[in-house]
Amino acid sequence: MPIDKPPPREKATKVAIGVVAIIAFVIVAIFVGFNLNHLQTQRELQSGQVDPRDAPKSPTDLQAPRPKP
């Protein structure tokens, strides 16, 4: 008894659904990541304290680079 292969249209539909699902997952992951980052930034702003990793380390950290002649 030979195994019947699914018609090409059904296979293409399954592949298309898989691709759409992967793209949707990536979009949702990016959206959630940005929201978590925004939440952390909002907490820092509301508390008035900056994360020590984001604080300037030397007096020149906040200065713009000097233009080259």
PQR file of N, CA, C, O and H, with PARSE charges and radii, in Angstrom:
ATOM      1  N   MET A   1       0.833  -1.160   0.000 -0.4000 1.5000
ATOM      2  CA  MET A   1       0.000   0.000   0.000 -0.0000 2.0000
ATOM      3  C   MET A   1       0.895   1.246   0.000  0.5500 1.7000
ATOM      4  O   MET A   1       1.566   1.516   0.996 -0.5500 1.4000
ATOM      5  N   PRO A   2       0.913   1.985  -1.066 -0.5600 1.5000
ATOM      6  CA  PRO A   2       1.775   3.173  -1.130  0.2800 2.0000
ATOM      7  C   PRO A   2       1.223   4.302  -0.252  0.5500 1.7000
ATOM      8  O   PRO A   2       0.014   4.452  -0.078 -0.5500 1.4000
ATOM      9  N   ILE A   3       2.153   5.081   0.287 -0.4000 1.5000
ATOM     10  CA  ILE A   3       1.764   6.225   1.112 -0.0000 2.0000
ATOM     11  C   ILE A   3       1.476   7.391   0.174  0.5500 1.7000
ATOM     12  O   ILE A   3       2.310   7.777  -0.644 -0.5500 1.4000
ATOM     13  H   ILE A   3       3.135   4.958   0.146  0.4000 1.0000
ATOM     14  N   ASP A   4       0.285   7.937   0.315 -0.4000 1.5000
ATOM     15  CA  ASP A   4      -0.088   9.057  -0.547 -0.0000 2.0000
ATOM     16  C   ASP A   4       0.517  10.345  -0.007  0.5500 1.7000
ATOM     17  O   ASP A   4       0.447  10.633   1.188 -0.5500 1.4000
ATOM     18  H   ASP A   4      -0.393   7.624   0.980  0.4000 1.0000
ATOM     19  N   LYS A   5       1.104  11.103  -0.904 -0.4000 1.5000
ATOM     20  CA  LYS A   5       1.640  12.412  -0.526 -0.0000 2.0000
ATOM     21  C   LYS A   5       0.495  13.421  -0.542  0.5500 1.7000
ATOM     22  O   LYS A   5      -0.406  13.329  -1.376 -0.5500 1.4000
ATOM     23  H   LYS A   5       1.161  10.869  -1.875  0.4000 1.0000
ATOM     24  N   PRO A   6       0.528  14.380   0.376 -0.5600 1.5000
ATOM     25  CA  PRO A   6      -0.524  15.396   0.337  0.2800 2.0000
ATOM     26  C   PRO A   6      -0.379  16.243  -0.924  0.5500 1.7000
ATOM     27  O   PRO A   6       0.731  16.429  -1.424 -0.5500 1.4000
ATOM     28  N   PRO A   7      -1.474  16.745  -1.430 -0.5600 1.5000
ATOM     29  CA  PRO A   7      -1.391  17.584  -2.625  0.2800 2.0000
ATOM     30  C   PRO A   7      -0.499  18.799  -2.371  0.5500 1.7000
ATOM     31  O   PRO A   7      -0.408  19.276  -1.239 -0.5500 1.4000
ATOM     32  N   PRO A   8       0.153  19.296  -3.408 -0.5600 1.5000
ATOM     33  CA  PRO A   8       1.065  20.437  -3.233  0.2800 2.0000
ATOM     34  C   PRO A   8       0.382  21.656  -2.608  0.5500 1.7000
ATOM     35  O   PRO A   8       1.015  22.419  -1.880 -0.5500 1.4000
ATOM     36  N   ARG A   9      -0.895  21.833  -2.891 -0.4000 1.5000
ATOM     37  CA  ARG A   9      -1.590  22.996  -2.344 -0.0000 2.0000
ATOM     38  C   ARG A   9      -1.701  22.893  -0.818  0.5500 1.7000
ATOM     39  O   ARG A   9      -1.524  23.893  -0.122 -0.5500 1.4000
ATOM     40  H   ARG A   9      -1.409  21.212  -3.483  0.4000 1.0000
ATOM     41  N   GLU A  10      -1.985  21.725  -0.303 -0.4000 1.5000
ATOM     42  CA  GLU A  10      -2.077  21.544   1.150 -0.0000 2.0000
ATOM     43  C   GLU A  10      -0.714  21.755   1.810  0.5500 1.7000
ATOM     44  O   GLU A  10      -0.611  22.358   2.878 -0.5500 1.4000
ATOM     45  H   GLU A  10      -2.128  20.913  -0.868  0.4000 1.0000
ATOM     46  N   LYS A  11       0.315  21.251   1.158 -0.4000 1.5000
ATOM     47  CA  LYS A  11       1.658  21.414   1.709 -0.0000 2.0000
ATOM     48  C   LYS A  11       2.049  22.893   1.719  0.5500 1.7000
ATOM     49  O   LYS A  11       2.634  23.374   2.690 -0.5500 1.4000
ATOM     50  H   LYS A  11       0.231  20.761   0.291  0.4000 1.0000
ATOM     51  N   ALA A  12       1.732  23.604   0.656 -0.4000 1.5000
ATOM     52  CA  ALA A  12       2.039  25.033   0.591 -0.0000 2.0000
ATOM     53  C   ALA A  12       1.260  25.802   1.654  0.5500 1.7000
ATOM     54  O   ALA A  12       1.774  26.759   2.233 -0.5500 1.4000
ATOM     55  H   ALA A  12       1.258  23.213  -0.133  0.4000 1.0000
ATOM     56  N   THR A  13       0.030  25.388   1.907 -0.4000 1.5000
ATOM     57  CA  THR A  13      -0.779  26.046   2.931 -0.0000 2.0000
ATOM     58  C   THR A  13      -0.157  25.852   4.307  0.5500 1.7000
ATOM     59  O   THR A  13      -0.095  26.792   5.099 -0.5500 1.4000
ATOM     60  H   THR A  13      -0.387  24.610   1.436  0.4000 1.0000
ATOM     61  N   LYS A  14       0.301  24.640   4.596 -0.4000 1.5000
ATOM     62  CA  LYS A  14       0.930  24.368   5.890 -0.0000 2.0000
ATOM     63  C   LYS A  14       2.214  25.181   6.056  0.5500 1.7000
ATOM     64  O   LYS A  14       2.484  25.714   7.133 -0.5500 1.4000
ATOM     65  H   LYS A  14       0.251  23.876   3.953  0.4000 1.0000
ATOM     66  N   VAL A  15       2.994  25.272   4.996 -0.4000 1.5000
ATOM     67  CA  VAL A  15       4.234  26.051   5.050 -0.0000 2.0000
ATOM     68  C   VAL A  15       3.913  27.527   5.260  0.5500 1.7000
ATOM     69  O   VAL A  15       4.572  28.195   6.057 -0.5500 1.4000
ATOM     70  H   VAL A  15       2.775  24.839   4.121  0.4000 1.0000
ATOM     71  N   ALA A  16       2.915  28.040   4.558 -0.4000 1.5000
ATOM     72  CA  ALA A  16       2.533  29.447   4.699 -0.0000 2.0000
ATOM     73  C   ALA A  16       2.053  29.743   6.116  0.5500 1.7000
ATOM     74  O   ALA A  16       2.389  30.785   6.679 -0.5500 1.4000
ATOM     75  H   ALA A  16       2.380  27.497   3.911  0.4000 1.0000
ATOM     76  N   ILE A  17       1.277  28.844   6.689 -0.4000 1.5000
ATOM     77  CA  ILE A  17       0.806  29.034   8.064 -0.0000 2.0000
ATOM     78  C   ILE A  17       1.991  29.036   9.026  0.5500 1.7000
ATOM     79  O   ILE A  17       2.025  29.837   9.960 -0.5500 1.4000
ATOM     80  H   ILE A  17       1.004  27.997   6.231  0.4000 1.0000
ATOM     81  N   GLY A  18       2.952  28.156   8.811 -0.4000 1.5000
ATOM     82  CA  GLY A  18       4.145  28.120   9.660 -0.0000 2.0000
ATOM     83  C   GLY A  18       4.949  29.403   9.572  0.5500 1.7000
ATOM     84  O   GLY A  18       5.415  29.920  10.588 -0.5500 1.4000
ATOM     85  H   GLY A  18       2.924  27.506   8.052  0.4000 1.0000
ATOM     86  N   VAL A  19       5.116  29.924   8.355 -0.4000 1.5000
ATOM     87  CA  VAL A  19       5.871  31.165   8.169 -0.0000 2.0000
ATOM     88  C   VAL A  19       5.156  32.328   8.852  0.5500 1.7000
ATOM     89  O   VAL A  19       5.790  33.140   9.527 -0.5500 1.4000
ATOM     90  H   VAL A  19       4.738  29.505   7.529  0.4000 1.0000
ATOM     91  N   VAL A  20       3.846  32.407   8.677 -0.4000 1.5000
ATOM     92  CA  VAL A  20       3.073  33.477   9.313 -0.0000 2.0000
ATOM     93  C   VAL A  20       3.159  33.360  10.837  0.5500 1.7000
ATOM     94  O   VAL A  20       3.261  34.373  11.529 -0.5500 1.4000
ATOM     95  H   VAL A  20       3.332  31.748   8.129  0.4000 1.0000
ATOM     96  N   ALA A  21       3.117  32.147  11.356 -0.4000 1.5000
ATOM     97  CA  ALA A  21       3.213  31.952  12.807 -0.0000 2.0000
ATOM     98  C   ALA A  21       4.573  32.406  13.333  0.5500 1.7000
ATOM     99  O   ALA A  21       4.648  33.035  14.389 -0.5500 1.4000
ATOM    100  H   ALA A  21       3.034  31.324  10.794  0.4000 1.0000
ATOM    101  N   ILE A  22       5.634  32.096  12.616 -0.4000 1.5000
ATOM    102  CA  ILE A  22       6.977  32.509  13.043 -0.0000 2.0000
ATOM    103  C   ILE A  22       7.099  34.030  13.017  0.5500 1.7000
ATOM    104  O   ILE A  22       7.634  34.624  13.952 -0.5500 1.4000
ATOM    105  H   ILE A  22       5.573  31.586  11.759  0.4000 1.0000
ATOM    106  N   ILE A  23       6.609  34.659  11.956 -0.4000 1.5000
ATOM    107  CA  ILE A  23       6.671  36.120  11.856 -0.0000 2.0000
ATOM    108  C   ILE A  23       5.855  36.760  12.974  0.5500 1.7000
ATOM    109  O   ILE A  23       6.294  37.736  13.583 -0.5500 1.4000
ATOM    110  H   ILE A  23       6.174  34.176  11.196  0.4000 1.0000
ATOM    111  N   ALA A  24       4.677  36.220  13.244 -0.4000 1.5000
ATOM    112  CA  ALA A  24       3.835  36.757  14.320 -0.0000 2.0000
ATOM    113  C   ALA A  24       4.538  36.614  15.670  0.5500 1.7000
ATOM    114  O   ALA A  24       4.481  37.525  16.497 -0.5500 1.4000
ATOM    115  H   ALA A  24       4.320  35.428  12.749  0.4000 1.0000
ATOM    116  N   PHE A  25       5.196  35.483  15.898 -0.4000 1.5000
ATOM    117  CA  PHE A  25       5.919  35.273  17.152 -0.0000 2.0000
ATOM    118  C   PHE A  25       7.036  36.299  17.312  0.5500 1.7000
ATOM    119  O   PHE A  25       7.225  36.844  18.400 -0.5500 1.4000
ATOM    120  H   PHE A  25       5.243  34.743  15.227  0.4000 1.0000
ATOM    121  N   VAL A  26       7.776  36.566  16.243 -0.4000 1.5000
ATOM    122  CA  VAL A  26       8.867  37.541  16.305 -0.0000 2.0000
ATOM    123  C   VAL A  26       8.312  38.933  16.612  0.5500 1.7000
ATOM    124  O   VAL A  26       8.877  39.660  17.428 -0.5500 1.4000
ATOM    125  H   VAL A  26       7.623  36.124  15.359  0.4000 1.0000
ATOM    126  N   ILE A  27       7.212  39.301  15.961 -0.4000 1.5000
ATOM    127  CA  ILE A  27       6.612  40.616  16.201 -0.0000 2.0000
ATOM    128  C   ILE A  27       6.156  40.739  17.653  0.5500 1.7000
ATOM    129  O   ILE A  27       6.394  41.763  18.293 -0.5500 1.4000
ATOM    130  H   ILE A  27       6.753  38.710  15.298  0.4000 1.0000
ATOM    131  N   VAL A  28       5.512  39.715  18.168 -0.4000 1.5000
ATOM    132  CA  VAL A  28       5.044  39.745  19.560 -0.0000 2.0000
ATOM    133  C   VAL A  28       6.235  39.815  20.518  0.5500 1.7000
ATOM    134  O   VAL A  28       6.187  40.548  21.505 -0.5500 1.4000
ATOM    135  H   VAL A  28       5.319  38.883  17.648  0.4000 1.0000
ATOM    136  N   ALA A  29       7.296  39.066  20.239 -0.4000 1.5000
ATOM    137  CA  ALA A  29       8.476  39.086  21.109 -0.0000 2.0000
ATOM    138  C   ALA A  29       9.116  40.473  21.136  0.5500 1.7000
ATOM    139  O   ALA A  29       9.517  40.948  22.198 -0.5500 1.4000
ATOM    140  H   ALA A  29       7.335  38.471  19.437  0.4000 1.0000
ATOM    141  N   ILE A  30       9.212  41.120  19.986 -0.4000 1.5000
ATOM    142  CA  ILE A  30       9.776  42.473  19.929 -0.0000 2.0000
ATOM    143  C   ILE A  30       8.886  43.444  20.695  0.5500 1.7000
ATOM    144  O   ILE A  30       9.382  44.279  21.451 -0.5500 1.4000
ATOM    145  H   ILE A  30       8.886  40.735  19.123  0.4000 1.0000
ATOM    146  N   PHE A  31       7.573  43.340  20.502 -0.4000 1.5000
ATOM    147  CA  PHE A  31       6.628  44.223  21.189 -0.0000 2.0000
ATOM    148  C   PHE A  31       6.746  44.076  22.706  0.5500 1.7000
ATOM    149  O   PHE A  31       6.795  45.073  23.426 -0.5500 1.4000
ATOM    150  H   PHE A  31       7.170  42.662  19.887  0.4000 1.0000
ATOM    151  N   VAL A  32       6.793  42.855  23.182 -0.4000 1.5000
ATOM    152  CA  VAL A  32       6.910  42.611  24.626 -0.0000 2.0000
ATOM    153  C   VAL A  32       8.252  43.128  25.142  0.5500 1.7000
ATOM    154  O   VAL A  32       8.316  43.721  26.219 -0.5500 1.4000
ATOM    155  H   VAL A  32       6.753  42.045  22.597  0.4000 1.0000
ATOM    156  N   GLY A  33       9.314  42.906  24.385 -0.4000 1.5000
ATOM    157  CA  GLY A  33      10.632  43.389  24.795 -0.0000 2.0000
ATOM    158  C   GLY A  33      10.688  44.898  24.919  0.5500 1.7000
ATOM    159  O   GLY A  33      11.238  45.429  25.884 -0.5500 1.4000
ATOM    160  H   GLY A  33       9.263  42.424  23.510  0.4000 1.0000
ATOM    161  N   PHE A  34      10.110  45.597  23.933 -0.4000 1.5000
ATOM    162  CA  PHE A  34      10.091  47.058  24.001 -0.0000 2.0000
ATOM    163  C   PHE A  34       9.255  47.542  25.183  0.5500 1.7000
ATOM    164  O   PHE A  34       9.619  48.515  25.844 -0.5500 1.4000
ATOM    165  H   PHE A  34       9.663  45.165  23.149  0.4000 1.0000
ATOM    166  N   ASN A  35       8.144  46.873  25.450 -0.4000 1.5000
ATOM    167  CA  ASN A  35       7.309  47.279  26.582 -0.0000 2.0000
ATOM    168  C   ASN A  35       8.032  47.070  27.909  0.5500 1.7000
ATOM    169  O   ASN A  35       7.933  47.912  28.802 -0.5500 1.4000
ATOM    170  H   ASN A  35       7.848  46.082  24.914  0.4000 1.0000
ATOM    171  N   LEU A  36       8.754  45.967  28.049 -0.4000 1.5000
ATOM    172  CA  LEU A  36       9.507  45.731  29.283 -0.0000 2.0000
ATOM    173  C   LEU A  36      10.609  46.774  29.454  0.5500 1.7000
ATOM    174  O   LEU A  36      10.855  47.246  30.564 -0.5500 1.4000
ATOM    175  H   LEU A  36       8.835  45.284  27.323  0.4000 1.0000
ATOM    176  N   ASN A  37      11.269  47.132  28.356 -0.4000 1.5000
ATOM    177  CA  ASN A  37      12.310  48.154  28.423 -0.0000 2.0000
ATOM    178  C   ASN A  37      11.700  49.504  28.803  0.5500 1.7000
ATOM    179  O   ASN A  37      12.266  50.241  29.610 -0.5500 1.4000
ATOM    180  H   ASN A  37      11.069  46.749  27.454  0.4000 1.0000
ATOM    181  N   HIS A  38      10.548  49.824  28.220 -0.4000 1.5000
ATOM    182  CA  HIS A  38       9.876  51.086  28.544 -0.0000 2.0000
ATOM    183  C   HIS A  38       9.454  51.106  30.014  0.5500 1.7000
ATOM    184  O   HIS A  38       9.567  52.132  30.684 -0.5500 1.4000
ATOM    185  H   HIS A  38      10.088  49.226  27.564  0.4000 1.0000
ATOM    186  N   LEU A  39       8.974  49.984  30.503 -0.4000 1.5000
ATOM    187  CA  LEU A  39       8.567  49.893  31.908 -0.0000 2.0000
ATOM    188  C   LEU A  39       9.748  50.171  32.833  0.5500 1.7000
ATOM    189  O   LEU A  39       9.618  50.902  33.814 -0.5500 1.4000
ATOM    190  H   LEU A  39       8.882  49.150  29.959  0.4000 1.0000
ATOM    191  N   GLN A  40      10.889  49.590  32.517 -0.4000 1.5000
ATOM    192  CA  GLN A  40      12.084  49.801  33.340 -0.0000 2.0000
ATOM    193  C   GLN A  40      12.515  51.268  33.283  0.5500 1.7000
ATOM    194  O   GLN A  40      12.871  51.850  34.308 -0.5500 1.4000
ATOM    195  H   GLN A  40      10.995  48.996  31.720  0.4000 1.0000
ATOM    196  N   THR A  41      12.484  51.860  32.098 -0.4000 1.5000
ATOM    197  CA  THR A  41      12.867  53.262  31.952 -0.0000 2.0000
ATOM    198  C   THR A  41      11.913  54.167  32.726  0.5500 1.7000
ATOM    199  O   THR A  41      12.349  55.119  33.373 -0.5500 1.4000
ATOM    200  H   THR A  41      12.195  51.387  31.266  0.4000 1.0000
ATOM    201  N   GLN A  42      10.615  53.874  32.663 -0.4000 1.5000
ATOM    202  CA  GLN A  42       9.630  54.664  33.403 -0.0000 2.0000
ATOM    203  C   GLN A  42       9.875  54.581  34.904  0.5500 1.7000
ATOM    204  O   GLN A  42       9.780  55.588  35.605 -0.5500 1.4000
ATOM    205  H   GLN A  42      10.261  53.100  32.137  0.4000 1.0000
ATOM    206  N   ARG A  43      10.185  53.401  35.395 -0.4000 1.5000
ATOM    207  CA  ARG A  43      10.456  53.247  36.834 -0.0000 2.0000
ATOM    208  C   ARG A  43      11.670  54.065  37.252  0.5500 1.7000
ATOM    209  O   ARG A  43      11.677  54.680  38.319 -0.5500 1.4000
ATOM    210  H   ARG A  43      10.261  52.583  34.826  0.4000 1.0000
ATOM    211  N   GLU A  44      12.708  54.070  36.399 -0.4000 1.5000
ATOM    212  CA  GLU A  44      13.896  54.859  36.710 -0.0000 2.0000
ATOM    213  C   GLU A  44      13.563  56.343  36.735  0.5500 1.7000
ATOM    214  O   GLU A  44      14.007  57.065  37.628 -0.5500 1.4000
ATOM    215  H   GLU A  44      12.702  53.571  35.532  0.4000 1.0000
ATOM    216  N   LEU A  45      12.788  56.801  35.763 -0.4000 1.5000
ATOM    217  CA  LEU A  45      12.436  58.216  35.706 -0.0000 2.0000
ATOM    218  C   LEU A  45      11.571  58.615  36.899  0.5500 1.7000
ATOM    219  O   LEU A  45      11.764  59.689  37.469 -0.5500 1.4000
ATOM    220  H   LEU A  45      12.427  56.214  35.038  0.4000 1.0000
ATOM    221  N   GLN A  46      10.633  57.772  37.275 -0.4000 1.5000
ATOM    222  CA  GLN A  46       9.741  58.099  38.378 -0.0000 2.0000
ATOM    223  C   GLN A  46      10.456  58.055  39.727  0.5500 1.7000
ATOM    224  O   GLN A  46      10.113  58.807  40.639 -0.5500 1.4000
ATOM    225  H   GLN A  46      10.476  56.900  36.811  0.4000 1.0000
ATOM    226  N   SER A  47      11.441  57.180  39.851 -0.4000 1.5000
ATOM    227  CA  SER A  47      12.159  57.086  41.123 -0.0000 2.0000
ATOM    228  C   SER A  47      13.206  58.184  41.259  0.5500 1.7000
ATOM    229  O   SER A  47      13.654  58.491  42.363 -0.5500 1.4000
ATOM    230  H   SER A  47      11.720  56.569  39.110  0.4000 1.0000
ATOM    231  N   GLY A  48      13.592  58.772  40.134 -0.4000 1.5000
ATOM    232  CA  GLY A  48      14.608  59.820  40.168 -0.0000 2.0000
ATOM    233  C   GLY A  48      16.012  59.276  40.250  0.5500 1.7000
ATOM    234  O   GLY A  48      16.962  60.046  40.396 -0.5500 1.4000
ATOM    235  H   GLY A  48      13.228  58.523  39.236  0.4000 1.0000
ATOM    236  N   GLN A  49      16.168  57.976  40.161 -0.4000 1.5000
ATOM    237  CA  GLN A  49      17.490  57.361  40.222 -0.0000 2.0000
ATOM    238  C   GLN A  49      17.779  56.662  38.901  0.5500 1.7000
ATOM    239  O   GLN A  49      16.896  56.073  38.277 -0.5500 1.4000
ATOM    240  H   GLN A  49      15.397  57.351  40.043  0.4000 1.0000
ATOM    241  N   VAL A  50      19.014  56.744  38.502 -0.4000 1.5000
ATOM    242  CA  VAL A  50      19.447  56.122  37.259 -0.0000 2.0000
ATOM    243  C   VAL A  50      20.190  54.835  37.587  0.5500 1.7000
ATOM    244  O   VAL A  50      20.903  54.753  38.587 -0.5500 1.4000
ATOM    245  H   VAL A  50      19.731  57.223  39.008  0.4000 1.0000
ATOM    246  N   ASP A  51      20.018  53.851  36.751 -0.4000 1.5000
ATOM    247  CA  ASP A  51      20.739  52.590  36.907 -0.0000 2.0000
ATOM    248  C   ASP A  51      22.239  52.886  36.874  0.5500 1.7000
ATOM    249  O   ASP A  51      22.694  53.595  35.976 -0.5500 1.4000
ATOM    250  H   ASP A  51      19.439  53.917  35.938  0.4000 1.0000
ATOM    251  N   PRO A  52      23.016  52.368  37.820 -0.5600 1.5000
ATOM    252  CA  PRO A  52      24.458  52.647  37.843  0.2800 2.0000
ATOM    253  C   PRO A  52      25.169  52.270  36.544  0.5500 1.7000
ATOM    254  O   PRO A  52      26.198  52.858  36.212 -0.5500 1.4000
ATOM    255  N   ARG A  53      24.639  51.311  35.818 -0.4000 1.5000
ATOM    256  CA  ARG A  53      25.274  50.938  34.550 -0.0000 2.0000
ATOM    257  C   ARG A  53      25.097  52.025  33.493  0.5500 1.7000
ATOM    258  O   ARG A  53      25.888  52.105  32.553 -0.5500 1.4000
ATOM    259  H   ARG A  53      23.804  50.833  36.088  0.4000 1.0000
ATOM    260  N   ASP A  54      24.057  52.871  33.639 -0.4000 1.5000
ATOM    261  CA  ASP A  54      23.806  53.935  32.671 -0.0000 2.0000
ATOM    262  C   ASP A  54      24.423  55.266  33.077  0.5500 1.7000
ATOM    263  O   ASP A  54      24.454  56.200  32.276 -0.5500 1.4000
ATOM    264  H   ASP A  54      23.415  52.806  34.402  0.4000 1.0000
ATOM    265  N   ALA A  55      24.906  55.364  34.289 -0.4000 1.5000
ATOM    266  CA  ALA A  55      25.470  56.619  34.780 -0.0000 2.0000
ATOM    267  C   ALA A  55      26.803  56.895  34.086  0.5500 1.7000
ATOM    268  O   ALA A  55      27.517  55.963  33.716 -0.5500 1.4000
ATOM    269  H   ALA A  55      24.880  54.605  34.939  0.4000 1.0000
ATOM    270  N   PRO A  56      27.142  58.185  33.908 -0.5600 1.5000
ATOM    271  CA  PRO A  56      28.438  58.505  33.294  0.2800 2.0000
ATOM    272  C   PRO A  56      29.587  58.046  34.188  0.5500 1.7000
ATOM    273  O   PRO A  56      29.505  58.124  35.414 -0.5500 1.4000
ATOM    274  N   LYS A  57      30.639  57.576  33.569 -0.4000 1.5000
ATOM    275  CA  LYS A  57      31.780  57.039  34.316 -0.0000 2.0000
ATOM    276  C   LYS A  57      32.919  58.059  34.438  0.5500 1.7000
ATOM    277  O   LYS A  57      33.744  57.974  35.348 -0.5500 1.4000
ATOM    278  H   LYS A  57      30.706  57.512  32.573  0.4000 1.0000
ATOM    279  N   SER A  58      32.953  59.014  33.519 -0.4000 1.5000
ATOM    280  CA  SER A  58      33.986  60.043  33.577 -0.0000 2.0000
ATOM    281  C   SER A  58      33.343  61.382  33.210  0.5500 1.7000
ATOM    282  O   SER A  58      32.236  61.403  32.674 -0.5500 1.4000
ATOM    283  H   SER A  58      32.283  59.083  32.780  0.4000 1.0000
ATOM    284  N   PRO A  59      34.013  62.486  33.487 -0.5600 1.5000
ATOM    285  CA  PRO A  59      33.425  63.800  33.201  0.2800 2.0000
ATOM    286  C   PRO A  59      33.154  64.030  31.712  0.5500 1.7000
ATOM    287  O   PRO A  59      32.322  64.865  31.359 -0.5500 1.4000
ATOM    288  N   THR A  60      33.838  63.311  30.853 -0.4000 1.5000
ATOM    289  CA  THR A  60      33.658  63.548  29.416 -0.0000 2.0000
ATOM    290  C   THR A  60      32.637  62.604  28.778  0.5500 1.7000
ATOM    291  O   THR A  60      32.452  62.643  27.561 -0.5500 1.4000
ATOM    292  H   THR A  60      34.514  62.632  31.140  0.4000 1.0000
ATOM    293  N   ASP A  61      31.985  61.774  29.552 -0.4000 1.5000
ATOM    294  CA  ASP A  61      31.027  60.824  28.978 -0.0000 2.0000
ATOM    295  C   ASP A  61      29.827  61.508  28.328  0.5500 1.7000
ATOM    296  O   ASP A  61      29.280  60.990  27.354 -0.5500 1.4000
ATOM    297  H   ASP A  61      32.135  61.743  30.540  0.4000 1.0000
ATOM    298  N   LEU A  62      29.414  62.649  28.842 -0.4000 1.5000
ATOM    299  CA  LEU A  62      28.231  63.319  28.314 -0.0000 2.0000
ATOM    300  C   LEU A  62      28.564  64.357  27.250  0.5500 1.7000
ATOM    301  O   LEU A  62      27.660  64.997  26.713 -0.5500 1.4000
ATOM    302  H   LEU A  62      29.859  63.070  29.633  0.4000 1.0000
ATOM    303  N   GLN A  63      29.830  64.533  26.940 -0.4000 1.5000
ATOM    304  CA  GLN A  63      30.220  65.520  25.940 -0.0000 2.0000
ATOM    305  C   GLN A  63      30.163  64.909  24.546  0.5500 1.7000
ATOM    306  O   GLN A  63      30.449  63.728  24.348 -0.5500 1.4000
ATOM    307  H   GLN A  63      30.565  64.013  27.376  0.4000 1.0000
ATOM    308  N   ALA A  64      29.791  65.739  23.603 -0.4000 1.5000
ATOM    309  CA  ALA A  64      29.768  65.300  22.207 -0.0000 2.0000
ATOM    310  C   ALA A  64      31.204  65.184  21.708  0.5500 1.7000
ATOM    311  O   ALA A  64      32.086  65.893  22.193 -0.5500 1.4000
ATOM    312  H   ALA A  64      29.560  66.699  23.764  0.4000 1.0000
ATOM    313  N   PRO A  65      31.444  64.309  20.757 -0.5600 1.5000
ATOM    314  CA  PRO A  65      32.805  64.199  20.231  0.2800 2.0000
ATOM    315  C   PRO A  65      33.215  65.491  19.523  0.5500 1.7000
ATOM    316  O   PRO A  65      32.396  66.160  18.891 -0.5500 1.4000
ATOM    317  N   ARG A  66      34.475  65.817  19.641 -0.4000 1.5000
ATOM    318  CA  ARG A  66      34.975  67.043  19.008 -0.0000 2.0000
ATOM    319  C   ARG A  66      35.064  66.839  17.499  0.5500 1.7000
ATOM    320  O   ARG A  66      35.470  65.774  17.034 -0.5500 1.4000
ATOM    321  H   ARG A  66      35.140  65.274  20.154  0.4000 1.0000
ATOM    322  N   PRO A  67      34.683  67.861  16.738 -0.5600 1.5000
ATOM    323  CA  PRO A  67      34.779  67.728  15.275  0.2800 2.0000
ATOM    324  C   PRO A  67      36.237  67.665  14.838  0.5500 1.7000
ATOM    325  O   PRO A  67      37.106  68.333  15.399 -0.5500 1.4000
ATOM    326  N   LYS A  68      36.475  66.857  13.837 -0.4000 1.5000
ATOM    327  CA  LYS A  68      37.837  66.733  13.314 -0.0000 2.0000
ATOM    328  C   LYS A  68      38.090  67.867  12.325  0.5500 1.7000
ATOM    329  O   LYS A  68      37.228  68.198  11.510 -0.5500 1.4000
ATOM    330  H   LYS A  68      35.769  66.315  13.381  0.4000 1.0000
ATOM    331  N   PRO A  69      39.278  68.457  12.404 -0.5600 1.5000
ATOM    332  CA  PRO A  69      39.578  69.578  11.483  0.2800 2.0000
ATOM    333  C   PRO A  69      39.768  69.123  10.058  0.5500 1.7000
ATOM    334  O   PRO A  69      40.024  69.944   9.177 -0.5500 1.4000
TER
END
